[in-house]
Amino acid sequence: MRKQNSEFRTAFTSEADCDLKNTDYFGFVELDDYACYVVADGIDDQLDALSAKLAVAAAINAFSEAPSMKKRTMKVCLKAANNALIKETRTKKKLKASVMIVITDYMKFRYGQAGNVRLRLYRNGFLKYQSTDQSLTLDMVKEDQVEPDKIAIHEERNNLYSYLGQEKEFHPYISKKIKLAATDAIAMYTRGIWENIDDGELNDVYADATNEPQELVDNVEEMLLSRQPQDLGKYTFATLFVNKVFADPNKKRRIRKIIMAVVIVLIIVIIVVIIIMMIHNKRIRKREQMEQGYLNTIEYIQIDNYTRAQECCEDAIQLAESLRDRTMQKNLENYRKLIESVLAAQEHMDGQRFVEAQRTYREAATRSIYVDSIGLDYINERLALTADYITVYDLINLGDILAQNLQYDKAEEKYLEAKSVAGKIYFDAGRKSALEALEKLYEDQKAEKEAEEADRKEQMAQQESGANYMTQGDVAFTQGDYDSAKIYYLSAQQLFKEMEDQTQQQAVEEKLQITEDKLAERELLKEEAQSYLQDAETAEESGEYISAKKYYLLAKDAYASMKMDDKVEEITRKMERMDIKAEEQETKLSEEDTEEETTPEQDTTVEDMPQDNSTEMAEEQSPGMIFE
């Protein structure tokens, strides 16, 4: 249908050179929907134009098998022409040729070129488009080494870098589709033309052309021959007049369908773009909220408001999870762990669980390393305050132990020190506990003194001598000097026996029995203290400083209850040396492993230690020293 509704007229001339050799060839085929025109210029000395003829035939055959204007079809035609020359075995020489292939669908055309066969498109008599040779001369023109008007006589004009017959690196040129219009004319010609007729003359011929292509071909040939060039070689000139192009009757329908399809696609694209933009804007808002929450978390931590910091951090983590921002999630998780540690420590402080609070604050200090040490100053302040709280209760507990051991002056000193420390840190609960302990101490002292005074007067009234021995024995017993107490009690027993005072004898015997029990308990306590001391030294040598400290404290309490001050001082010195080692070890471990979470060693205080039986001994001792 396209050929019948269009008018394409072709004319050509192809003549041999002075030696009657014509190695040019022109051929074409016009089908219903597509047409193919091929001009070949043989680059060999074969008289029968074998290379050009093979190239034209191969290209037209390849086109005829699958007519199309696709670039792939042009590649197939050029490759078929090239392979035809490479595989030709009828001659020993390698066949070579330049070629120009034009394919049209009667509305547009595309050309493929290898070599220096030329093509020109004229519209309304004016040059619209022209091809370029694949020669060394043209490359030199592009580099301004040769003037354009010297191409026809330049010695490298036939030195081609792409031509038919190349076995390797065959790179022909394929044009884009060029739209045709009525009154267009296409010229295809070999070097025999362009070497003898310049471009301006050819332009003039087409400017004066009529609707007859053969007339134009005759004019070109007449111009060429009129010059009677001495070395006129073979030449081929073909022209295609496009008097009418095919007008597609379904074009408007297709355009309408295309427009409708484009409109639908545009609507879909707009909807998708709007949705994407909404999602994008929502993500942007989420990211802004996440980043603001991140900044608010840091600001609240810096002003020590960890409750609000936790709320902001949780919201920011949810946004980071929805945005799948792994980096921000990791950073916020570090802040959340820090905040949780600080809040847990504050809860322990509110519940007066100061040892747990101290441990948790130390965990928070470790976690602050992963967030650029934000909040570390506050944590250190709380750690110092927690240590003071613990110190207050340690002093009160120590005072209680001293009071139970009847060391009232030292107990009072500890209670007063606890009261002073609590007052400095505004620890009302600790200060109140210290005051209550002092009041109880003073009441116990008063009651104790009154009881002793009554016993003394009664004993002096009844038995001054026996009472003196008993008093001396009681004093020795109270001081823990059980050996001396035993001697005094034996002396009093002997005296009461002589006086036949059965009541006093029975009292002395009971005291003697208690003294014997205390002596036996003291031996056991010495063994137990020595065992604790050995366990502590063993744990210290193994680097288990927490266990070592526990055993040292147990041994210290035992020796303190036995009034063995030299042992207490010795253990105190050992504990100080051990604490230095523990701090050095903790510092070294912290420096070596900054990426792992480390759990600080749990502080061991007197409050955490199991109470030694020395307390019970003291409780049993006090009533045992009141005699009738």
C-alpha positions as CSV (number, residue, x, y, z in Angstrom):
1,M,0.0,0.0,0.0
2,R,2.8,2.4,0.7
3,K,4.5,2.1,-2.7
4,Q,1.1,2.4,-4.5
5,N,0.3,5.6,-2.6
6,S,3.7,7.3,-3.1
7,E,5.9,8.3,-6.0
8,F,9.6,7.5,-5.8
9,R,11.4,7.7,-9.2
10,T,14.9,6.4,-9.7
11,A,17.5,7.1,-12.4
12,F,21.2,6.3,-12.6
13,T,24.3,6.0,-14.8
14,S,27.3,3.8,-14.3
15,E,30.2,3.9,-16.8
16,A,33.6,2.2,-17.1
17,D,36.9,4.0,-17.1
18,C,39.2,4.5,-20.1
19,D,40.4,0.9,-19.8
20,L,36.8,-0.3,-20.0
21,K,36.8,-1.4,-16.4
22,N,33.8,-0.7,-14.3
23,T,34.0,-2.0,-10.8
24,D,31.0,0.1,-9.6
25,Y,27.6,-1.5,-9.2
26,F,24.1,-0.1,-8.4
27,G,21.0,-2.1,-7.5
28,F,17.7,-1.5,-5.8
29,V,14.5,-3.3,-4.8
30,E,11.2,-1.6,-4.2
31,L,8.7,-3.6,-2.2
32,D,5.2,-2.7,-1.0
33,D,6.2,-1.2,2.3
34,Y,10.0,-0.8,2.0
35,A,12.6,-0.1,-0.6
36,C,16.4,-0.6,-0.6
37,Y,19.0,1.2,-2.8
38,V,22.6,0.1,-2.9
39,V,25.6,1.7,-4.6
40,A,29.0,-0.1,-4.3
41,D,32.5,1.0,-5.5
42,G,34.9,-1.9,-5.9
43,I,38.4,-1.2,-4.6
44,D,40.1,-3.8,-6.7
45,D,41.3,-4.5,-10.2
46,Q,38.7,-7.1,-11.2
47,L,37.2,-6.3,-14.7
48,D,33.9,-7.9,-13.9
49,A,33.1,-5.7,-10.9
50,L,33.0,-8.8,-8.8
51,S,33.3,-7.1,-5.4
52,A,30.8,-4.4,-6.0
53,K,28.3,-6.8,-7.5
54,L,28.6,-9.3,-4.7
55,A,28.2,-6.6,-2.1
56,V,25.0,-5.1,-3.7
57,A,23.5,-8.6,-4.2
58,A,24.2,-9.7,-0.7
59,A,22.8,-6.5,0.9
60,I,19.6,-6.6,-1.2
61,N,19.1,-10.3,-0.4
62,A,19.5,-9.7,3.3
63,F,17.1,-6.8,3.1
64,S,14.5,-8.8,1.1
65,E,14.5,-11.6,3.7
66,A,13.3,-9.3,6.5
67,P,12.4,-5.8,5.1
68,S,12.5,-3.2,7.8
69,M,14.0,0.3,8.6
70,K,15.3,-0.8,12.0
71,K,18.9,-0.2,12.7
72,R,19.4,-3.9,13.3
73,T,18.2,-4.6,9.7
74,M,20.8,-2.1,8.3
75,K,23.5,-3.9,10.4
76,V,22.4,-7.2,8.9
77,C,22.6,-5.8,5.3
78,L,26.1,-4.3,5.9
79,K,27.3,-7.5,7.6
80,A,26.0,-9.7,4.8
81,A,27.8,-7.5,2.2
82,N,31.0,-7.7,4.2
83,N,30.8,-11.4,4.7
84,A,30.1,-11.9,1.0
85,L,33.5,-10.4,0.0
86,I,35.4,-12.1,2.8
87,K,34.0,-15.6,1.9
88,E,34.4,-15.2,-1.9
89,T,36.8,-18.0,-3.2
90,R,36.6,-17.4,-6.9
91,T,39.6,-15.2,-6.8
92,K,42.8,-15.3,-4.9
93,K,42.7,-11.6,-4.2
94,K,40.9,-10.2,-1.2
95,L,37.9,-8.3,-2.4
96,K,37.2,-4.8,-1.1
97,A,34.6,-2.2,-1.8
98,S,32.9,1.0,-0.6
99,V,29.2,0.9,-0.2
100,M,26.1,3.1,0.5
101,I,22.8,1.5,1.4
102,V,19.6,3.5,1.6
103,I,16.4,2.0,3.1
104,T,13.1,3.8,3.1
105,D,9.5,3.1,4.1
106,Y,8.3,5.8,1.6
107,M,8.0,8.3,4.5
108,K,11.5,8.3,6.0
109,F,14.9,6.9,5.1
110,R,18.0,5.6,6.8
111,Y,21.4,5.0,5.2
112,G,24.4,2.8,6.1
113,Q,27.9,3.6,4.8
114,A,31.3,1.9,4.7
115,G,34.0,3.8,2.7
116,N,33.7,6.9,0.5
117,V,30.5,6.5,-1.6
118,R,28.6,9.7,-0.9
119,L,25.0,10.6,-0.3
120,R,23.2,14.0,-0.5
121,L,19.6,15.0,0.4
122,Y,18.1,18.0,-1.5
123,R,14.9,19.7,-0.5
124,N,13.3,22.2,-2.9
125,G,16.6,22.3,-4.7
126,F,18.6,23.2,-1.6
127,L,21.1,20.9,0.2
128,K,19.5,19.5,3.3
129,Y,21.9,16.8,4.4
130,Q,25.1,15.1,3.2
131,S,27.2,12.1,4.4
132,T,30.8,12.1,5.3
133,D,33.5,9.8,4.0
134,Q,35.3,7.2,6.2
135,S,38.7,8.2,5.0
136,L,41.9,9.5,6.4
137,T,41.5,12.7,4.3
138,L,38.2,13.6,6.0
139,D,39.8,13.0,9.4
140,M,42.5,15.5,8.4
141,V,39.9,18.0,7.4
142,K,38.3,17.7,10.8
143,E,41.6,18.4,12.3
144,D,42.1,21.4,10.0
145,Q,45.1,19.8,8.3
146,V,43.5,19.8,4.9
147,E,41.2,22.4,3.3
148,P,37.7,21.1,2.5
149,D,38.0,22.1,-1.2
150,K,41.1,19.9,-1.5
151,I,39.5,16.6,-0.6
152,A,38.9,15.6,-4.2
153,I,42.6,15.7,-5.0
154,H,44.1,14.7,-1.7
155,E,46.3,11.6,-1.8
156,E,44.7,10.0,1.2
157,R,41.1,10.4,0.0
158,N,40.9,6.6,-0.8
159,N,42.7,5.6,2.4
160,L,39.7,4.1,4.2
161,Y,39.4,2.9,7.7
162,S,36.1,1.2,7.1
163,Y,35.1,-0.7,4.0
164,L,33.7,-4.0,2.9
165,G,36.0,-6.9,3.0
166,Q,37.4,-6.2,6.5
167,E,37.7,-9.3,8.6
168,K,38.3,-7.4,11.8
169,E,37.2,-4.0,13.2
170,F,34.5,-3.5,10.6
171,H,32.7,-0.4,11.9
172,P,30.3,1.0,9.3
173,Y,28.3,4.2,9.9
174,I,24.5,3.9,10.3
175,S,22.4,7.1,10.3
176,K,19.3,7.9,12.2
177,K,15.9,8.0,10.5
178,I,15.5,11.1,8.3
179,K,12.1,12.3,7.4
180,L,11.2,12.7,3.7
181,A,9.1,15.4,2.1
182,A,7.6,15.9,-1.3
183,T,10.2,17.4,-3.8
184,D,13.1,15.8,-1.9
185,A,15.9,14.3,-4.0
186,I,18.6,11.9,-2.9
187,A,21.9,11.6,-4.7
188,M,24.2,8.6,-4.4
189,Y,27.5,8.7,-6.3
190,T,31.0,7.2,-6.3
191,R,34.4,8.9,-6.4
192,G,34.4,9.2,-10.2
193,I,31.8,11.9,-9.7
194,W,33.0,13.8,-6.7
195,E,36.6,13.8,-7.8
196,N,35.6,15.7,-11.0
197,I,32.5,17.7,-10.0
198,D,32.6,19.9,-7.0
199,D,29.8,20.3,-4.5
200,G,28.7,23.7,-5.7
201,E,28.2,22.5,-9.3
202,L,26.2,19.5,-8.0
203,N,24.1,21.9,-6.0
204,D,23.4,24.0,-9.0
205,V,22.2,20.9,-11.0
206,Y,19.7,20.1,-8.3
207,A,18.6,23.7,-8.0
208,D,17.7,23.7,-11.7
209,A,16.2,20.2,-11.7
210,T,12.8,19.3,-13.1
211,N,10.6,16.4,-12.0
212,E,12.5,14.0,-14.3
213,P,15.3,12.1,-12.5
214,Q,16.8,10.8,-15.8
215,E,17.2,14.4,-17.1
216,L,19.1,15.3,-14.0
217,V,21.4,12.2,-14.3
218,D,22.1,13.2,-18.0
219,N,22.9,16.7,-17.0
220,V,25.4,15.5,-14.4
221,E,27.0,13.1,-16.8
222,E,27.2,15.7,-19.5
223,M,28.9,18.1,-17.1
224,L,31.4,15.4,-16.2
225,L,32.2,14.4,-19.8
226,S,32.3,18.0,-21.1
227,R,35.4,18.5,-19.0
228,Q,37.2,15.6,-20.7
229,P,39.4,14.7,-17.7
230,Q,42.5,12.9,-18.7
231,D,42.3,10.2,-16.0
232,L,38.6,9.8,-15.9
233,G,37.8,6.6,-14.0
234,K,34.7,4.6,-13.7
235,Y,31.8,6.4,-12.1
236,T,28.3,5.8,-10.9
237,F,25.6,8.4,-10.1
238,A,22.1,7.5,-9.0
239,T,19.3,9.8,-7.9
240,L,16.0,9.2,-6.2
241,F,13.2,11.7,-6.7
242,V,10.6,11.8,-4.0
243,N,7.6,13.3,-5.8
244,K,5.2,12.1,-3.2
245,V,5.6,10.5,0.2
246,F,3.2,8.1,1.7
247,A,0.4,9.6,3.8
248,D,-0.8,7.2,6.4
249,P,-4.6,7.3,6.6
250,N,-4.6,5.8,10.1
251,K,-2.1,8.4,11.3
252,K,-4.7,10.6,13.0
253,R,-6.3,7.6,14.7
254,R,-3.0,6.4,15.9
255,I,-2.1,9.8,17.1
256,R,-5.4,10.0,18.9
257,K,-4.8,6.7,20.5
258,I,-1.3,7.7,21.4
259,I,-2.5,10.9,22.9
260,M,-5.2,9.1,24.9
261,A,-2.6,6.5,26.0
262,V,-0.2,9.3,26.8
263,V,-2.9,11.2,28.8
264,I,-3.7,8.0,30.7
265,V,-0.1,7.4,31.4
266,L,0.5,11.0,32.4
267,I,-2.5,10.8,34.8
268,I,-1.1,7.6,36.3
269,V,2.3,9.1,36.4
270,I,1.0,12.3,38.1
271,I,-1.0,10.2,40.6
272,V,2.1,8.0,41.3
273,V,4.3,11.2,41.6
274,I,1.8,12.7,44.0
275,I,1.7,9.5,46.1
276,I,5.5,9.3,46.0
277,M,5.8,13.0,46.9
278,M,3.3,12.5,49.8
279,I,5.3,9.5,51.0
280,H,8.5,11.4,50.5
281,N,7.1,14.5,52.4
282,K,5.9,12.2,55.1
283,R,9.3,10.6,55.3
284,I,10.8,14.1,55.4
285,R,8.5,15.1,58.3
286,K,9.3,11.9,60.1
287,R,13.0,12.4,59.6
288,E,12.7,16.0,60.9
289,Q,10.7,14.8,63.9
290,M,13.2,12.0,64.5
291,E,16.1,14.4,64.3
292,Q,14.3,16.9,66.6
293,G,13.6,14.1,69.0
294,Y,17.2,13.1,68.9
295,L,18.3,16.7,69.7
296,N,15.6,17.1,72.4
297,T,16.9,13.8,74.0
298,I,20.4,15.3,74.2
299,E,19.2,18.6,75.5
300,Y,17.1,17.0,78.3
301,I,20.1,14.9,79.3
302,Q,22.3,17.9,79.4
303,I,19.8,19.6,81.8
304,D,19.5,16.4,83.9
305,N,15.8,15.8,83.0
306,Y,16.0,12.1,82.3
307,T,12.2,11.5,82.4
308,R,11.5,13.9,79.5
309,A,14.7,12.6,77.8
310,Q,13.3,9.1,77.9
311,E,10.0,10.2,76.3
312,C,11.7,12.0,73.5
313,C,14.1,9.1,72.9
314,E,11.3,6.5,72.7
315,D,9.5,8.6,70.1
316,A,12.6,9.1,68.1
317,I,13.4,5.4,68.1
318,Q,9.9,4.6,66.8
319,L,10.4,7.1,64.0
320,A,13.9,5.7,63.2
321,E,12.4,2.1,63.0
322,S,9.7,3.3,60.6
323,L,12.4,5.0,58.5
324,R,14.7,2.0,58.8
325,D,17.5,4.3,59.7
326,R,19.9,1.8,61.3
327,T,22.5,4.4,62.2
328,M,20.1,6.6,64.1
329,Q,18.5,3.5,65.7
330,K,21.9,2.5,67.1
331,N,22.7,6.0,68.4
332,L,19.3,6.3,70.0
333,E,19.5,2.8,71.6
334,N,22.8,3.9,73.2
335,Y,21.0,7.0,74.6
336,R,18.0,4.9,75.8
337,K,20.3,2.5,77.7
338,L,22.0,5.5,79.4
339,I,18.7,7.0,80.3
340,E,17.3,3.7,81.6
341,S,20.4,3.2,83.8
342,V,20.2,6.7,85.3
343,L,16.4,6.3,86.0
344,A,17.0,2.9,87.5
345,A,19.7,4.4,89.7
346,Q,17.4,7.2,90.8
347,E,14.7,4.7,91.7
348,H,17.2,2.8,93.9
349,M,18.1,6.2,95.5
350,D,14.5,6.9,96.2
351,G,14.1,3.5,97.8
352,Q,17.4,4.1,99.8
353,R,19.0,1.1,98.1
354,F,22.3,3.0,97.9
355,V,24.6,0.2,97.0
356,E,22.4,-0.8,94.1
357,A,22.1,2.9,93.1
358,Q,25.9,3.2,93.1
359,R,26.3,0.1,90.9
360,T,23.7,1.4,88.5
361,Y,25.2,4.8,88.3
362,R,28.5,3.2,87.4
363,E,26.8,1.3,84.7
364,A,25.4,4.6,83.4
365,A,28.9,6.1,83.5
366,T,30.1,3.3,81.3
367,R,27.2,3.7,78.9
368,S,27.8,7.4,78.6
369,I,31.1,6.6,76.8
370,Y,29.0,5.5,73.8
371,V,27.2,8.8,73.6
372,D,30.2,11.2,73.7
373,S,30.1,11.2,77.6
374,I,26.9,13.3,77.6
375,G,25.5,13.4,81.2
376,L,28.8,12.1,82.7
377,D,29.1,15.1,85.0
378,Y,25.7,14.6,86.5
379,I,26.4,10.9,86.9
380,N,29.6,11.6,88.7
381,E,27.9,14.0,91.0
382,R,25.3,11.4,91.8
383,L,28.0,8.8,92.4
384,A,29.7,11.1,94.8
385,L,26.4,11.8,96.6
386,T,25.6,8.1,96.7
387,A,29.0,7.4,98.2
388,D,28.3,10.0,100.9
389,Y,24.9,8.4,101.7
390,I,26.6,5.0,102.0
391,T,29.2,6.6,104.2
392,V,26.5,8.0,106.5
393,Y,25.0,4.5,107.0
394,D,28.4,2.9,107.3
395,L,29.2,5.2,110.1
396,I,25.9,4.5,111.8
397,N,26.4,0.8,111.5
398,L,29.9,1.0,112.8
399,G,28.6,3.1,115.7
400,D,26.1,0.4,116.4
401,I,28.8,-2.3,116.5
402,L,30.9,-0.1,118.8
403,A,27.9,0.5,121.1
404,Q,27.1,-3.2,121.2
405,N,30.8,-3.7,122.2
406,L,30.2,-1.1,125.0
407,Q,32.7,1.3,123.3
408,Y,30.3,4.2,123.8
409,D,32.8,7.0,123.3
410,K,33.8,5.7,119.9
411,A,30.2,4.9,119.0
412,E,29.3,8.5,119.8
413,E,32.1,9.7,117.7
414,K,30.8,7.7,114.7
415,Y,27.3,8.8,115.2
416,L,28.3,12.5,115.3
417,E,30.4,12.1,112.2
418,A,27.5,10.5,110.4
419,K,25.3,13.4,111.5
420,S,27.8,15.9,110.2
421,V,28.2,14.2,106.8
422,A,24.4,13.9,106.4
423,G,24.0,17.6,107.3
424,K,26.5,18.7,104.6
425,I,24.8,16.8,101.8
426,Y,21.2,17.7,103.1
427,F,20.5,14.0,103.7
428,D,17.6,14.3,106.1
429,A,16.9,10.6,106.5
430,G,20.5,9.9,107.3
431,R,20.7,12.8,109.7
432,K,17.5,11.6,111.5
433,S,18.9,8.1,111.8
434,A,22.2,9.5,113.3
435,L,20.2,11.5,115.8
436,E,18.1,8.6,116.8
437,A,21.2,6.4,117.3
438,L,22.7,9.1,119.5
439,E,19.6,9.4,121.6
440,K,19.5,5.6,122.0
441,L,23.2,5.5,122.9
442,Y,22.7,8.2,125.6
443,E,19.7,6.3,127.1
444,D,21.7,3.0,127.0
445,Q,24.6,4.7,128.7
446,K,22.4,6.1,131.4
447,A,20.6,2.8,132.1
448,E,23.9,1.0,132.1
449,K,25.5,3.4,134.5
450,E,22.5,3.2,136.9
451,A,22.5,-0.6,136.8
452,E,26.2,-0.7,137.5
453,E,25.9,1.7,140.4
454,A,23.1,-0.2,142.0
455,D,25.1,-3.5,141.7
456,R,28.2,-2.0,143.1
457,K,26.4,-0.5,146.2
458,E,24.6,-3.8,146.9
459,Q,27.7,-5.8,146.5
460,M,29.7,-3.4,148.7
461,A,27.0,-3.6,151.3
462,Q,26.9,-7.4,151.4
463,Q,30.3,-8.6,150.4
464,E,32.9,-5.9,149.7
465,S,35.8,-8.3,149.0
466,G,33.8,-10.8,146.9
467,A,32.2,-7.9,145.1
468,N,35.6,-6.4,144.4
469,Y,36.7,-9.7,142.8
470,M,33.5,-10.0,140.9
471,T,33.7,-6.4,139.7
472,Q,37.2,-6.9,138.6
473,G,36.2,-10.1,136.8
474,D,33.2,-8.3,135.2
475,V,35.5,-5.4,134.0
476,A,38.0,-7.9,132.5
477,F,35.1,-9.8,130.9
478,T,33.6,-6.6,129.5
479,Q,37.0,-5.7,128.0
480,G,37.2,-9.2,126.5
481,D,40.1,-10.2,128.8
482,Y,38.5,-13.6,129.6
483,D,41.7,-15.0,131.1
484,S,41.9,-12.3,133.8
485,A,38.1,-12.6,134.4
486,K,38.5,-16.3,135.0
487,I,41.1,-15.6,137.7
488,Y,39.0,-13.0,139.4
489,Y,36.0,-15.2,139.3
490,L,37.9,-18.1,140.8
491,S,39.2,-15.8,143.6
492,A,35.6,-14.7,144.2
493,Q,34.4,-18.3,144.2
494,Q,37.0,-19.2,146.8
495,L,35.9,-16.3,148.9
496,F,32.2,-17.0,148.7
497,K,32.9,-20.7,149.4
498,E,34.6,-19.7,152.5
499,M,31.7,-17.5,153.4
500,E,29.3,-20.4,152.5
501,D,27.2,-18.0,150.4
502,Q,25.5,-20.4,148.1
503,T,23.8,-17.7,146.1
504,Q,27.0,-15.9,145.3
505,Q,28.8,-19.2,144.7
506,Q,26.2,-20.2,142.1
507,A,26.5,-16.7,140.5
508,V,30.2,-17.0,140.3
509,E,30.0,-20.5,138.9
510,E,27.7,-19.3,136.2
511,K,30.1,-16.5,135.4
512,L,32.9,-19.0,135.3
513,Q,30.9,-21.1,132.9
514,I,30.1,-18.1,130.7
515,T,33.8,-17.1,130.8
516,E,34.8,-20.7,129.8
517,D,32.3,-20.6,127.0
518,K,33.7,-17.2,125.8
519,L,37.2,-18.5,125.9
520,A,36.1,-21.5,123.8
521,E,34.2,-19.2,121.4
522,R,37.2,-16.8,121.2
523,E,39.4,-19.7,120.1
524,L,36.8,-20.7,117.5
525,L,36.5,-17.1,116.5
526,K,40.3,-16.8,116.1
527,E,40.3,-19.9,113.9
528,E,37.4,-18.5,111.9
529,A,39.2,-15.1,111.5
530,Q,42.4,-16.8,110.4
531,S,40.4,-18.9,107.9
532,Y,38.8,-15.7,106.5
533,L,42.2,-14.1,106.3
534,Q,43.6,-17.1,104.3
535,D,40.6,-17.1,102.0
536,A,41.0,-13.4,101.4
537,E,44.7,-13.7,100.6
538,T,44.0,-16.6,98.2
539,A,41.2,-14.6,96.4
540,E,43.5,-11.5,96.2
541,E,46.3,-13.6,94.6
542,S,43.7,-14.9,92.0
543,G,42.6,-11.4,91.2
544,E,39.1,-11.9,92.7
545,Y,39.1,-8.6,94.6
546,I,35.4,-8.6,95.5
547,S,35.6,-12.0,97.2
548,A,38.9,-10.9,98.8
549,K,37.4,-7.7,100.2
550,K,34.4,-9.7,101.6
551,Y,36.8,-12.1,103.5
552,Y,39.0,-9.3,104.7
553,L,36.0,-7.5,106.1
554,L,34.8,-10.7,107.9
555,A,38.3,-11.3,109.3
556,K,38.5,-7.6,110.4
557,D,35.1,-7.8,112.1
558,A,36.2,-10.9,113.9
559,Y,39.4,-9.5,115.1
560,A,37.7,-6.2,116.0
561,S,35.2,-8.1,118.2
562,M,38.2,-9.7,119.9
563,K,39.9,-6.3,120.5
564,M,42.9,-7.5,118.4
565,D,43.7,-4.0,117.1
566,D,47.0,-5.0,115.6
567,K,45.3,-7.5,113.4
568,V,42.6,-5.0,112.5
569,E,45.2,-2.5,111.4
570,E,47.1,-5.2,109.5
571,I,44.0,-6.2,107.6
572,T,43.1,-2.5,106.9
573,R,46.5,-2.0,105.3
574,K,46.1,-5.1,103.2
575,M,42.6,-3.9,102.0
576,E,44.0,-0.5,101.0
577,R,46.7,-2.2,98.9
578,M,44.1,-4.5,97.4
579,D,41.8,-1.6,96.5
580,I,44.7,0.0,94.6
581,K,45.3,-3.2,92.6
582,A,41.5,-3.5,91.9
583,E,41.4,0.1,90.6
584,E,44.5,-0.5,88.4
585,Q,42.9,-3.6,87.0
586,E,39.6,-1.9,86.3
587,T,41.3,1.0,84.6
588,K,43.3,-1.3,82.4
589,L,40.3,-3.4,81.4
590,S,38.3,-0.2,80.6
591,E,41.1,1.1,78.3
592,E,41.5,-2.3,76.5
593,D,37.8,-2.9,75.8
594,T,36.0,0.4,74.9
595,E,33.5,-1.2,72.5
596,E,32.1,-3.9,74.8
597,E,29.6,-3.1,77.5
598,T,31.3,-3.8,80.8
599,T,29.5,-4.3,84.1
600,P,31.5,-2.6,86.9
601,E,32.4,-4.6,89.8
602,Q,29.7,-4.5,92.5
603,D,30.9,-2.5,95.5
604,T,31.0,-4.5,98.7
605,T,30.2,-2.5,101.8
606,V,29.6,-3.4,105.3
607,E,25.9,-3.2,104.6
608,D,26.2,-6.0,102.0
609,M,28.4,-8.3,104.2
610,P,26.8,-11.1,106.2
611,Q,27.0,-10.1,109.8
612,D,29.6,-11.8,111.9
613,N,28.6,-13.7,115.0
614,S,30.6,-11.1,116.9
615,T,27.4,-9.0,117.0
616,E,25.5,-11.9,118.6
617,M,28.4,-12.4,121.0
618,A,28.2,-8.8,122.0
619,E,24.4,-9.0,122.5
620,E,24.9,-12.0,124.7
621,Q,27.7,-10.5,126.5
622,S,25.9,-7.4,127.7
623,P,23.2,-9.0,129.8
624,G,25.7,-11.5,131.1
625,M,27.6,-8.7,132.8
626,I,24.7,-7.6,135.0
627,F,25.0,-9.3,138.4
628,E,22.7,-9.2,141.4
